[in-house]
């Protein structure tokens, strides 16, 4: 009898454990927590150096957590979030009302967290001695009104301006159209490559080229390739005035981003759709924490915890 009773108790215990396991398993099948598990995130490729450094530090602090970043265009990053293929995207824009409505119609309520202020850098070949340019001149180049270096710098020995972006679907192109060109289309002469790395490599080998890239590709001190980039290309000083002078033109240094002097500044956001408040929230919270913000500060960008004076170049 004792043996039979023991077997009955054992069977009951197994059943209770099975029921408990079924009840604790989330309906969506996801098992990651705030500081453990493995998830994929999407990040605008122009932010790759800083995002990768944040991932490395976060995984060092939380050994049970794994963040797998996918460095893609901004368009693809937002689309992956909309399709519920992942729960965190890092971009240079907020969600549109239409995108928010799409989430809400599926009973999702996404969150947006500003994590930094960065900027776009204009780079030229080391052989190009001209380093000052205005926003209006950049606009003229982008829209095709100016096609020759002599039209901006009469003494220039260079001929056709060869302007290159990282990718046709990148945040860089969107910023150029929306903020610099005021909605006007880009010239057919403007070329898109694939990545910021390719833009830097192309400009370093092409005397008449000018490239537009994310500034953190030049200022990430922990990236050995980034250090060599700063030696291979020149970084232009940009002015919001009608005529560029050394006094009113600024490079995308951290201080000039902070004080609003550099006109090609932009915000960086973490876009979240994580109803369970699990690992995506954990990593996003780390980005906004003191430790995460210090990494951003060290990279040459401006942490979101510091108030930045913003200059609207659309009005220039």
C-alpha positions, 0 to 999 in steps of 0.5 A: 500500500505504501508503494502504491501511495508513493507512486500516486503522489509521484504521479500527482507531483509530475502532473502539477509540474507539467501544469505549472510549466504550461501556465508559466510559458508565455502565449507568444512562445518568447522566454527572454526576460529583462536581463536574459535570453537572446533577441534580434534587434534592428539598427540603422547601419549609420549607427553601427559603431555606437550600437555595437559598443553598447551591445558589447558592454551590455552583454558583458554586464549580463552574461545570460543576455544575447543581443543580435543586431541587424544593421540595415537601412532605416526603412528596413529597420522600421518595417521589421518592427512593423511586421513584428519580426523583432521588438526593438529598432534604433533609428533617427526618426520617430514613428509616424501617426500611420505607423502608430495606428498600425500598431494600435489596430493590433493592440500594440502600443509602441514606445519611443526613447530618445537616446542621443543627438548625432549628426551627418558628416560631409567628407572629402578627399585629402587632396581637396583643399576646400573645407567650408560649405553652406547648407544652401550650397549642399542643397544646390549640389543635392538637387543638381543645381550645382554640378561643378566644384568651380561653381562653389570654389572658383579656384578649384582644379576639380571638375564634376562633383561626385556626391555619394550616400550610403544607401538609397533607403537610408536615414541619411537620404531621408534627412537630405530630402526632408531637412536639407532639400525641403522635400525637393527630389535628389539629382540623378547624379547623386549616387548611393552605395551600400554602407558608410564604410563604402562611402569612406573608402570611395571618397578616400580614393576619389579626389572629386568626391564628397560623401555624407555619412553618420558622424559616429563612423568618424568619432568612435575611438574604440573602433580601430578602422574609425581611427584610420578613416579620420586620417584618410578623408577630410571633414568639412565645416558647414555653415547655416549662413549665406556665405561660409567663413571660418567663423560661422562654419562648424565641424560635427564635433560634440560641443558644436552638436550640443550647442546647436552650432552644427546645422546637420544634427539629428536625433537617435531613437530606440523604437520599442514594441515589447508588451512583455517588458522583457529583453528589448526593454532591458537593452533600451533602458540600458541605452538610456541609463547612466552607463549607456549614456556615458558610452554615447558621450565617449563616442563623440555624440551627445547623450539624450540626458543633455539638453541640446539647442536644435537649429531647424535648417529647413528655415535657412 
